[in-house]
Amino acid sequence: MSERSYLIISGSIFALIGVLHLLRVIFGWSASVGTLMAPFWMSLIILVIAAFLSVWAFRLYRIVTS
């Protein structure tokens, strides 16, 4: 896999994760793993991290392709 493909794929996956966590917060969807419920503030933290990683990947893609 080339570096450009890797950056596009990872940036897209992180963007999707961020959008899903944003939708969870907006619509109030619950998330649980087994018997543990994930609080909404955790989704906000994950949203910020996923958005940062997505933007970082797409900016690196722009640098690699120029």
Number of C-alpha atoms within 10 A of each C-alpha: 5 6 12 16 11 13 20 15 15 15 24 17 15 21 20 16 18 24 15 14 23 18 13 16 18 10 9 10 10 11 14 9 7 6 6 8 10 12 12 18 10 11 19 16 13 17 22 14 14 21 19 15 19 24 15 14 22 18 13 16 18 12 10 11 8 5
